[in-house]
Amino acid sequence: MAQIPNLDNAPINLISIREQSQKELINILKNIRGKKCLVIDPKLGDSLSLIIQTSLLKEHGVELRHLSADHIQTDCTKVVYLVRSQPNLIRHICSNIHHDESKGLQREYHVYFVPRRTVVCEKVLEEEKLHNMVTIGEYPLYIVPMDEDVLSFELDLAYKECQVDGDTSSLWHIAKAIHKLEFSFGVIPNLRAKGKASVRVADILNRMQAEEPVNSSDMVMPEINTLILLDREVDMVTPLCSQLTYEGLLDEFLNIKNGSIELDASIMGLQQEGKKTKVPLNSTDKLFKEIRDLNFEVVVQILRQKATSMKQDYTEMTTTSQSVSELKDFVKKLNSLPEITRHINLAQHLTTFTSKPSFLGQLDMEHTIVESQSYDICFDYIEELIHKQEPLTTVLRLLILFSVTNSGLPKKHFDYLRRELLHSYGSEHITTLNNLEKAGLFKKQESRSNWLTIKRALQLVVEDTDTANPNDISYVFSGYAPLSIRLIQHAIRSGWRPVEEILKLLPGPHLETKRGAFSNSPSFDSLSGVSTGIAKVPDGRRALVLVVFVGGVTFAEISALRFLCSQEGMAYDLIIAATKIVDGQTLVETFMEKLG
Amino acid sequence: MANVSVAAEWQLLYNRYYRKPELYPMRWKHVDLARHKVAAAPFGGPVAVIRDDSKIVQLHAESALRKLRLFNSAGHPLADAVWRHPGGRLIGMSWNDDLTLVCVVQDGTIYRYDLHAQLVEPNISMGKECFEQNVADCAFWGNGVVCITEQNQLFCIPDFRNPKPVPLADPMIDEPPRCIAVIEPQYTMSGNVEVLLGVADDPVVLVVEEDGVQRLGEGLLRGPLQKMVVSRDGKWLASFTHDGRLLVTTSDLTGIIIERECESSLPPEQIAWCGMDAVLLYWDDMLLMMGPDGDPVHYLYDEPIILIPECDGVRILSNTSMEFLQRVPDSTVSIFTIGSTSPAALLYDALDHFDRRSAKADENLRLIKPSLPEAVEACVDASGHEFDVSRQRTLLRAASYGQAFCSNFQRDRIQEMCKILRVLNAVHSPEIDIPLSIQQYKLLSPSVLIGRLINAHRHLLALRMSEYLGMNQEVVIMHWACSKITASLSIPDATLLDILLDKLKLCKGISYAAVAAHADKNGRRKLAAMLVDHEPRSSKQVPLLLSIGEEDTALMKATESGDIDLVYLVLFHIWQKRQSLEFFGTIQARPLARDLFITYARCYKHEYLKDFFLSTGQLQDVAFLLWKESWEFVKNPMASKGSPLHGPRIKLIEKAQSLFAETKEHVFESKAAEEHAKLLRIQHELEVTTKQAIFVDSSISDTIRTCIVLGNHRAAMRVKTEFKVSEKRWYWLKVFALATIKDWVALEKFSKEKRPPIGYRPFVEACIEADEKAEAIKYIPKLADPRERAESYARIGLVKEAADAASQAKDGELLGRLKLTFAQNAAASSIFDTLRDRLSFPGAS
């Protein structure tokens, strides 16, 4: 069970991107001769597990450690730190080195910053008077392929940093990553962006192209036709709703981390009591590829069917005589048995969560809030959650959803709920509230909400959604069509122009432009008719659209996009990139900060 | 025939031909090599000449001042400088790899000059010992030098790019060595330089390294060596013995390769390798060339000469001419040897016939048909070795004539050779005068050649050449721009900018910032500012703007670029440079810079951040900081719970509270801080009275719960009233607290106190969660909503009751859901089915 996803079927050559990253890392290790201790910051380590196998690192004389404030125990005289450029991580390195010094240990230190060295980090080293003791290098890892159609920039805190701290480092990172892609796949000729951050990314990207142009003459045809950038800020409703696709639910309850989940071995029917086991979840698993994007209800049925047909085949096999080819077919089916068992186990485990009344109540409430018809019911429900001291993230998730759809709460309610929150969970959460207010996620109402208009105009709530044979993306939330994907649907089909009025109701500016060699093309106006002209690449493959979510994307949204892709008459393949794959809980958690 | 005249100039040594064409007549005037110290750079480089102060010479009509004069290989003057350095006699002088002239004087000081006779600062010292003991002799290699003092101590500079003198091991000799040679670091095992010393009266060679001395050649040598020279590749050593023999050995002196008697036992003045096959020995007016076998070749000179070894021969510099002594290349031999019938010679001959319209041309071609390609190849190759343009042309014509008749010859070979020859002829031409041979050119590489041209300020040729060879012109234009700035002190900024931009735009992606930096270094800050404005790369532009003091522009450009790292760079720069208040003012006007400063300072400069907020009147942010600080007391072990230290903590919170109160937008925060302080006080009291340290830092709700769990209902009530806890919340808290301690009696009593403000749901939920069905049943019937009743019954597994309640609620969807809950239970399922049928609701699942 390889955790590193198989990227053979990717619409662009993602393998080369991954191999490049592998090679760069190996080169770093090769250049430091002999045995060395590689100390990785844990978050980065998680990302790297999608790039390179640990065994490959060990082949290069590496002893692996995780970075923490505690000192490292190793016999190696060479220590290589591989860390994201975050000052707090540098602090750990400093305390490590100071410890070695106090023990009189002479070691050679290398610090490799990911993706690049920064002034702030070097400043920290300088202030600790260590900058002369370490050799500084860079490991330019800007992008990690998560699956054959999903890329991640691995910027966990991007959304919060932009919205609360005003730190827009992540936008530069995103632009740089896209620019790097352009060096491999050509300048992307069409660009559409919605939201403040997205438009800024587009701006930085164009700047980079001006400063360090991708030589467009080398490439006959750019491999990516269109780039769509979308701010998470534009649609904060979707990530806060509970995802109802199979992969989405797995993430909600079991936290998919870098394409795998960790759970008790007993759940997977393994004999090791009390031990944890890791289950990789990516398209290498054929069955998972088939069912990951379906509504969970349907998944249960499919799994049941598969199991029964397998059982039937088995009975037939044992009772009647079979021809060789029939036997062969049966054996082939048997090969998929481990996958079926795996997903039956997982699905069964999921139902223990989905059948809980609290979950059903929450789903009910989410729909009521999204419907935006019964303010008081929602308010009372949330108030009661606070009184019952339900987990804070659960409460905040609903509260933000409530505030966002109402574009804030009336001052009286706003103050009242904040007071109740502080009373129930402690005054230290004032910072969390402050953060949420700064980000506009939980705030005082200042203007009328236009959610109802948006909902209606974009048909976000779809009655009679058939989850088994869906004809609309609304199946991913059993009746709610994610706003973000609706926008992308429009952007792909006809560009921004027809939905301009609605875009104006949503936060941030929007942008539609042509780039590179195509920027002078007179056919700017006819751009909206993309599905006719440039949509087809000569060799018959569909043209490719790169959709970038600035601030994170959920599995449900990815599923919805894949659904769009699979629709007949769709002229494009999609590739999805995001600062991070998030869900309501992880997104809310980034804003949580205790005073203490 | 033409062929004959060519070969007539050759000399035969053993079985090889040598030739010695004149490259240039020397154009210098009044230079007598005998009176001068001379340093000539290999690869056709410049020649440095200075009057030898170790000899007594007669001054004719010249100044007594010594002058260092630089010439090119044709004796064309490049530059000169008056030599008036202290430090004693000039011991040695040599050009290193990047064409810097290195001059070692007696006291161990090293003066360096560039091609324009400008002193390169700083001067290098060989160290205290050299200063005290005086340098007696020195030996150079490509990028280093080794000096020997009068007390026979050795010091070396391994690399002039990092000029640090390193002492070598003490050779422990009393008399100065007879001769000295070095093996370059790149050819030694250790990677460090090895110095070979020929010692008086001792038949060995001492090899001195940094960490030791070895004696080599014991038993091999019969007497001390007088003179020695190491071959180019460091493998062979040619030496002149005490008894007048030329000895060629391996450089580790383990085997003798050649040993030949010379006609003199006096050591030669100069000894040099000619390529790898012959050794040249020079005595006054006689130059002797010795090969591995056969008679040596004699050349007679009636004027002094200097031998300049090259990779493929030796240049011979005399007062009047520059010659090149070289083994005749094989291709040339095959064409021009007298009576040669090689295919190449016949091809060359065929061309001659063809030109004279003779049918013999065709005959020749037929004769060599099968070996035509190699004949063509030989002609191409030979053309490359010629310095004479007309002969190059004839050979190339022969090649292209032959090529027309062969089908399988690599066609671009001729083109390629033409390209190389054009370059070579260009550098051979007058004024440039670099007599590079094709082999030297290939070894030197085009990029180094272009670098040398640039250094000699031959920018136009360098530019043309790099364009012609398809190389990046950036280096050339960049160097030109910098030289132009240095040389144009009198041209006004705006005019100079136009001149520069005109050329800089030729090269896409050139670094304007680098040119601007140079302008700044030359004291032209305004020009620098104008130039840097044209730099498209902010990562280059911003640091430069900072260095020329344009902080505000830098901050603006950095912000525009979106590169946060650049903004931080500017931020830290300004932070360090300006007074706090001025700094605060600058960043306050720039939101991105301000936000980044706050983010950074929040983690690392708390106090400073407070100053910032105070200066900008953001009192609420100061308050947040203070409030945050109040928690530091918790982390601090001195502030253990219950100790009087809670005082300062509460004071801090109260200070925060009053700061919040300053602005009316922060009434809520002010109130929250006030409540927090109040809560801490009450919690301390509770800890004192209950003697349990479990209250501090729990929330108000948790405090109430803890009180109830401990049975302290009065305290719970007090907290409730102090903080005006609503009845709703109070009920939830108390019910759950009682359920936690399973005080079902108290719970029942509580339910009967009065009609609960939010109904009996809390009671039901608490009991169900505690898995006390019997208790739950007490309260379920009291629930007002039949749907809630149905669900509650369902949760404790009472199917019948659940179904009844659901049917009361007349809710089909609920029925369906309940049915699903009891899916495994067939009996239960049927109950729902019948009920639903009775209600005749549309099916829902």
Interface residues (C-beta under 8 A of the other chain):
Chain A: P87 N88 R116 T118 V119 V120 K123 V124 E127 D165 G166 D167 T168 S169 L171 W172 A175 R200 D203 I204 R207 A210 E211 E212 P213 S355 P357 L360 E383 E384 H387 K388 Q389 D415 R418 R419 E420 L422 H423 S424 Y425 G426 S427 E428 I430 T431 N434 L595 G596
Chain B: G509 P536 R537 S538 S539 E560 S561 G562 D563 I564 D565 Y568 L569 F572 P591 L592 R594 D595 L596 I598 T599 Y600 C603 Y604 F624 W627 K628 W631 V634 K635 F668 E669 K671 A672 A673 E675 H676 L679 D697 S698 S699 I700 S701 D702 F723 V725 K728 R729 W732 L733 F736 I758 E765 E791 R795 R817 T821
